[in-house]
Amino acid sequence: METNIIYNKSSKIMSEIEDKSVDLVVTSPPYNININYGNTTKKGKTIKTKSKKYKDNLEEKEYRNLLKNVFDECKRVVKEDGSIWINIKNRYKNGVIVSPFWIEEYFEDMYLKNIIIWNFDWGGSTNKRFAPRYEYVYWFTKHKSNYKFNLDDVKVPALNYRPDRYKNQLKNPSDVWRIPMVSGNYLERTGHPAQYPEKLIERVILAGTNKGDIVLDPFMGSGTTAVVAKKNKRNYIGYEIENEYIEMANSRLKNI
Ligand SMILES: C[S@@+](CC[C@H](N)C(=O)[O-])C[C@H]1O[C@@H](n2cnc3c(N)ncnc32)[C@H](O)[C@@H]1O
């Protein structure tokens, strides 16, 4: 099975990947909020491309079917001690929240270990409600107790270190992660309209895999998952239907 490759095709069928061969899946699926995929942005301006362009405004049933299909494939390829991590957020319909908790139904045969709140300080402003400043990261394991969790590799400095109480100054980062969004002036910023930050994925990959393991992202976008995997000596496999984004990802990977 080939690794360190991003396939330019839909992840609905991942026939290139053998059953129970992947250590960890981490991904951010399309949110179905009418994002202009296929195009890129440069200095705030949209640059249109000729690619086929995924439509991010599917009928709700079609959208959920797509995710179910891809998640079923992820479950097929994940090892018995492997994990699936999914970054998703609330949507709004006519001013009312549609939460993403329905995805839990698709993982009833796995174990939900955490719902991480990824908190950031950026987003649209509103005076009709509190401004939304978080997304979720779901963590499911295939086995109830036999799974990788390298807590020591992701501990953070304790703010109120008390030598009389704690052995050292590092602590569990908790299930609320404050990590900035990728803003326009960040070095890692690409022209992809929905890029997630390397720091967010780094914590997932360090906690959930060891060097040499295989990480899969079925919605690879600009290649953030592959970049973090490569930087941390893990192998990656990705799927992405927009060719422009694969080119973006490969140019990021070349520079590592
Ligand atoms: C939320 S974005 C992922 C962004 C990525 N995490 C990053 O940091 O750049 C979702 C991506 O899924 C791609 N996509 C949509 N449907 C797909 C499918 N069926 N198979 C593979 N990729 C798909 C879109 O083109 C888009 O780039």
The ligand as an SDF file (V2000), in Angstrom:
LIG
                    3D

 27 29  0  0  0  0  0  0  0  0999 V2000
  -12.9310   21.8240    5.2520 C   0  0  0  0  0  0  0  0  0  0  0  0
  -11.9520   21.5380    3.8410 S   0  0  0  0  0  0  0  0  0  0  0  0
  -10.4870   20.8030    4.5160 C   0  0  0  0  0  0  0  0  0  0  0  0
   -9.4090   21.8240    4.7760 C   0  0  0  0  0  0  0  0  0  0  0  0
   -8.1300   21.2360    5.3240 C   0  0  0  0  0  0  0  0  0  0  0  0
   -8.3180   20.7080    6.6520 N   0  0  0  0  0  0  0  0  0  0  0  0
   -7.0020   22.2700    5.3200 C   0  0  0  0  0  0  0  0  0  0  0  0
   -6.4030   22.5470    6.3910 O   0  0  0  0  0  0  0  0  0  0  0  0
   -6.7230   22.8420    4.2600 O   0  0  0  0  0  0  0  0  0  0  0  0
  -12.7610   20.1890    3.0730 C   0  0  0  0  0  0  0  0  0  0  0  0
  -12.1420   19.7550    1.7400 C   0  0  0  0  0  0  0  0  0  0  0  0
  -12.8120   18.5680    1.2880 O   0  0  0  0  0  0  0  0  0  0  0  0
  -12.7930   18.5550   -0.1330 C   0  0  0  0  0  0  0  0  0  0  0  0
  -13.8140   17.5680   -0.5430 N   0  0  0  0  0  0  0  0  0  0  0  0
  -15.1530   17.7190   -0.6080 C   0  0  0  0  0  0  0  0  0  0  0  0
  -15.7410   16.5520   -0.9370 N   0  0  0  0  0  0  0  0  0  0  0  0
  -14.7580   15.6320   -1.0600 C   0  0  0  0  0  0  0  0  0  0  0  0
  -14.7500   14.2370   -1.3670 C   0  0  0  0  0  0  0  0  0  0  0  0
  -15.8750   13.5600   -1.6050 N   0  0  0  0  0  0  0  0  0  0  0  0
  -13.5690   13.5970   -1.3690 N   0  0  0  0  0  0  0  0  0  0  0  0
  -12.4050   14.2590   -1.1420 C   0  0  0  0  0  0  0  0  0  0  0  0
  -12.3570   15.5920   -0.8670 N   0  0  0  0  0  0  0  0  0  0  0  0
  -13.5240   16.2720   -0.8180 C   0  0  0  0  0  0  0  0  0  0  0  0
  -13.0610   20.0130   -0.5020 C   0  0  0  0  0  0  0  0  0  0  0  0
  -12.6130   20.3140   -1.8080 O   0  0  0  0  0  0  0  0  0  0  0  0
  -12.2660   20.7580    0.5970 C   0  0  0  0  0  0  0  0  0  0  0  0
  -10.9700   21.1080    0.1430 O   0  0  0  0  0  0  0  0  0  0  0  0
  1  2  1  0
  2  3  1  0
  2 10  1  0
  3  4  1  0
  4  5  1  0
  5  6  1  0
  5  7  1  0
  7  8  2  0
  7  9  1  0
 10 11  1  0
 11 12  1  0
 11 26  1  0
 12 13  1  0
 13 14  1  0
 13 24  1  0
 14 15  1  0
 14 23  1  0
 15 16  2  0
 16 17  1  0
 17 18  1  0
 17 23  2  0
 18 19  1  0
 18 20  2  0
 20 21  1  0
 21 22  2  0
 22 23  1  0
 24 25  1  0
 24 26  1  0
 26 27  1  0
M  CHG  2   2   1   9  -1
M  END
$$$$
